[in-house]
Amino acid sequence: MATTTGNLRGKEEHTGKEHLEKAKEVGAQAVNKAKEVGTQAADKAKEYGTQMADKAKDAASSLGEMASQAAGTVGKKADDMTASAGADMKKWGDTIGSKAPHEGVLGQASQAMADTLREGGKYLEEAKLSGVADDFVNMIRRNPVPAILLGVGVGFILARAMRD
């Protein structure tokens, strides 16, 4: 009987070792499968993330283009309005020049004012708002100290006017 019990134990141990090995193998396969699924999920997530980033870039680019077009349209409209104001100034100068007196001190003053209006109108009509802005910036660059003093003076006057 001892031999039979020993043989049974040997079989049980042998069967237990086989089950343990089989369990280890199945566990290793499960871990490998989990790694594979995790890698695939990470790859898909990266792919979707890249697609979303590309879509966001496209949307931002489209918004930038629309904003640029809107700014261009507004700038053109402002230039057109400035040119129109210049044309009106020229007409007003022509009207004053033709209807105001031509003789004496009053005549000289009215003709000088008419000429100034014509020249100013011509400048606005040709340069438009963008040209006027460029000329203004260039004037400030050429004369920074007077520009600063003028700005301080205008600021002081505005502050006094707002306080009263």
Secondary structure, 3 states (H helix, E strand, C coil): CHHHHHHHHHHHHHHHHHHHHHHHHHHHHHHHHHHHHHHHHHHHHHHHHHHHHHHHHHHHHHHHHHHHHHHHHHHHHHHHHHHHHHHHHHHHHHHHHHHCCCCHHHHHHHHHHHHHHHHHHHHHHHHHHHHHHHHHHHHHHHCHHHHHHHHHHHHHHHHHHHHC
